[in-house]
Amino acid sequence: MRGLTRRGIALRQSLEKLGFKVIEVFPGGAQDVLRLPRKQHSLPRLVRGLRTLGLKGLMPTVTGDEADAATCALTGLLYLRGDHEALGDADEGQIIMPKTH
C-alpha cells in the first residue's frame, strides 16, 4: 500500500506540474452515494446503473476495475459541473464525492 501511495503522490505532482487539476475520488463511496451496487455485490447491476446515469461506451465484457474507473470518471464530470462535495481537510487532502440530493 505504501508503494501505491508513493506512486500516486508522484503521479499527482507530475500532473500538477503540467498544469492539470488533480482530484481524489473513491469509487465505492461514490457508488454508495449514487445508490449503485459495488462490483463485488453485482457487477451487472453496477454497469446497468452507470448506463442509466448516462455513461456510454461500457463494453459488454467490462470488468469490475473498469466499472470502478467509469465511476471515477463520472465523479470527475460531476466535479466539473459543481455537483460534488469535498470531504476532509483541505490542507491534508480531500476526497471528491457526488453531491447527495
C-alpha positions as CSV (number, residue, x, y, z in Angstrom):
1,M,0.0,0.0,0.0
2,R,2.8,2.4,0.8
3,G,4.3,1.9,-2.7
4,L,0.9,2.7,-4.3
5,T,0.6,5.8,-2.1
6,R,4.1,7.0,-3.1
7,R,3.3,6.3,-6.8
8,G,0.0,8.2,-6.5
9,I,1.7,11.2,-4.9
10,A,4.4,11.2,-7.6
11,L,1.8,11.0,-10.4
12,R,-0.2,13.8,-8.8
13,Q,2.9,16.0,-8.6
14,S,3.8,15.3,-12.2
15,L,0.3,16.1,-13.5
16,E,0.1,19.3,-11.4
17,K,3.4,20.5,-12.8
18,L,1.9,20.1,-16.3
19,G,-1.0,22.3,-15.2
20,F,-3.6,19.7,-14.5
21,K,-6.0,19.9,-11.6
22,V,-5.9,16.6,-9.8
23,I,-8.7,15.3,-7.5
24,E,-9.0,12.2,-5.4
25,V,-12.1,10.1,-5.7
26,F,-13.3,6.8,-4.1
27,P,-15.4,4.7,-6.5
28,G,-17.0,2.5,-3.8
29,G,-18.1,5.5,-1.8
30,A,-19.4,7.3,-4.9
31,Q,-21.4,4.2,-5.8
32,D,-22.9,4.2,-2.4
33,V,-23.9,7.9,-2.8
34,L,-25.3,7.2,-6.2
35,R,-27.2,4.2,-4.9
36,L,-25.4,1.8,-7.2
37,P,-24.2,-1.7,-6.0
38,R,-20.5,-2.2,-5.7
39,K,-18.8,-4.5,-8.1
40,Q,-18.4,-7.3,-5.6
41,H,-22.1,-7.4,-4.9
42,S,-23.4,-7.2,-8.5
43,L,-21.2,-6.1,-11.4
44,P,-24.1,-6.4,-13.9
45,R,-26.3,-4.2,-11.8
46,L,-23.5,-1.7,-11.3
47,V,-22.9,-1.5,-15.1
48,R,-26.7,-1.1,-15.7
49,G,-26.8,1.7,-13.1
50,L,-23.9,3.5,-14.7
51,R,-25.6,3.3,-18.1
52,T,-28.8,4.6,-16.6
53,L,-26.9,7.6,-15.3
54,G,-25.8,8.3,-18.9
55,L,-22.4,6.6,-19.3
56,K,-21.9,5.3,-22.8
57,G,-19.2,3.1,-24.2
58,L,-19.1,0.5,-21.5
59,M,-18.3,-2.8,-23.3
60,P,-20.3,-5.9,-22.6
61,T,-17.2,-7.5,-21.1
62,V,-16.5,-4.6,-18.7
63,T,-14.5,-5.7,-15.6
64,G,-15.1,-4.6,-12.1
65,D,-12.0,-2.4,-12.2
66,E,-13.2,-0.8,-15.4
67,A,-16.6,-0.1,-13.8
68,D,-14.8,1.5,-10.9
69,A,-12.8,3.6,-13.3
70,A,-16.0,4.6,-15.1
71,T,-17.5,5.6,-11.7
72,C,-14.4,7.8,-11.0
73,A,-14.8,9.4,-14.4
74,L,-18.5,10.1,-13.7
75,T,-17.4,11.6,-10.3
76,G,-14.9,13.8,-12.2
77,L,-17.6,15.0,-14.5
78,L,-19.9,15.9,-11.5
79,Y,-16.9,17.7,-10.0
80,L,-16.5,19.8,-13.2
81,R,-20.3,20.6,-13.1
82,G,-20.1,21.6,-9.4
83,D,-22.3,18.8,-8.4
84,H,-20.0,17.4,-5.7
85,E,-19.0,17.5,-2.1
86,A,-15.4,17.7,-0.9
87,L,-14.8,15.6,2.2
88,G,-11.9,16.0,4.6
89,D,-9.4,18.7,5.5
90,A,-8.5,21.0,2.5
91,D,-4.9,21.2,3.8
92,E,-4.4,17.5,4.1
93,G,-6.3,16.4,1.0
94,Q,-10.0,15.9,0.2
95,I,-12.0,13.2,-1.4
96,I,-14.5,14.3,-4.0
97,M,-17.9,12.6,-3.8
98,P,-21.1,13.1,-5.8
99,K,-23.4,15.5,-4.1
100,T,-26.2,13.9,-2.2
101,H,-29.7,15.1,-3.1
